[in-house]
Amino acid sequence: MVEATDFRSRQKAKHFEEAFTGDHLYIQLDARPPEVEVPPHLKIDPALRLKLSARFQGKTTFDENAITSYLKFDGNYEKCVIPWTAIWAISDESSKTQVWPEDVPKELLVKAATKRRIVKTILKIRPILPDQSGIEAISSG
């Protein structure tokens, strides 16, 4: 398992390095592990999304273990340390997203699966039908 985690961390670092050459990127992470350093009010978030850019005034660096970035929250710069192991998705400026499903927090996977089942159930009950104007509308039943 350690090798797989190390391999995924290297994948994430490579993907980050390639995407960081653009205007900006987003990382999605589980902020709850103790090794993640973000402002205290964000530490409870299993789906924290941070925007990073080489153009930001706050410095961003990365190595084989983590991203370190000084990001502005409520007008103040805060040092954030994001280990690769906490990151589960990276999106570049064109919204092209790479997800590492093995690292997505389990409760988010359950929530997504539940939401999908609810949507499927609703669509079975109320099929989406095109109306006369060509705009999709939900039938009343």
Solvent accessible surface area in square Angstrom, and as a share of the most:
residue,aa,sasa,rsa
1,M,179,0.80
2,V,113,0.65
3,E,147,0.66
4,A,44,0.34
5,T,35,0.21
6,D,65,0.34
7,F,109,0.46
8,R,25,0.09
9,S,14,0.09
10,R,148,0.54
11,Q,71,0.31
12,K,2,0.01
13,A,18,0.14
14,K,129,0.55
15,H,40,0.18
16,F,0,0.00
17,E,99,0.44
18,E,100,0.45
19,A,13,0.10
20,F,29,0.12
21,T,118,0.69
22,G,22,0.22
23,D,57,0.29
24,H,35,0.16
25,L,0,0.00
26,Y,55,0.21
27,I,0,0.00
28,Q,44,0.19
29,L,0,0.00
30,D,20,0.11
31,A,0,0.00
32,R,104,0.38
33,P,35,0.22
34,P,125,0.79
35,E,91,0.41
36,V,3,0.02
37,E,86,0.39
38,V,16,0.09
39,P,4,0.03
40,P,114,0.72
41,H,116,0.52
42,L,31,0.15
43,K,52,0.22
44,I,144,0.73
45,D,45,0.23
46,P,27,0.17
47,A,36,0.28
48,L,12,0.06
49,R,131,0.48
50,L,11,0.05
51,K,86,0.37
52,L,1,0.01
53,S,4,0.03
54,A,69,0.53
55,R,175,0.64
56,F,81,0.34
57,Q,165,0.73
58,G,9,0.09
59,K,139,0.59
60,T,24,0.14
61,T,60,0.35
62,F,73,0.31
63,D,75,0.39
64,E,132,0.59
65,N,97,0.50
66,A,13,0.10
67,I,0,0.00
68,T,35,0.20
69,S,1,0.00
70,Y,87,0.33
71,L,11,0.06
72,K,121,0.51
73,F,37,0.15
74,D,139,0.72
75,G,55,0.53
76,N,94,0.48
77,Y,98,0.37
78,E,64,0.29
79,K,102,0.43
80,C,0,0.00
81,V,26,0.15
82,I,3,0.01
83,P,15,0.10
84,W,1,0.00
85,T,67,0.39
86,A,6,0.04
87,I,0,0.00
88,W,26,0.09
89,A,1,0.01
90,I,0,0.00
91,S,11,0.07
92,D,32,0.17
93,E,84,0.38
94,S,84,0.54
95,S,88,0.56
96,K,138,0.59
97,T,65,0.38
98,Q,71,0.32
99,V,62,0.36
100,W,11,0.04
101,P,84,0.53
102,E,103,0.46
103,D,30,0.16
104,V,12,0.07
105,P,12,0.08
106,K,138,0.58
107,E,77,0.35
108,L,34,0.17
109,L,77,0.38
110,V,98,0.56
111,K,141,0.60
112,A,39,0.30
113,A,34,0.27
114,T,51,0.30
115,K,136,0.58
116,R,146,0.53
117,R,144,0.53
118,I,93,0.47
119,V,70,0.40
120,K,122,0.52
121,T,71,0.41
122,I,83,0.42
123,L,75,0.38
124,K,166,0.70
125,I,118,0.60
126,R,111,0.41
127,P,61,0.38
128,I,77,0.39
129,L,92,0.46
130,P,102,0.64
131,D,58,0.30
132,Q,186,0.83
133,S,82,0.53
134,G,60,0.57
135,I,119,0.60
136,E,123,0.55
137,A,43,0.33
138,I,105,0.53
139,S,27,0.18
140,S,111,0.72
141,G,94,0.90
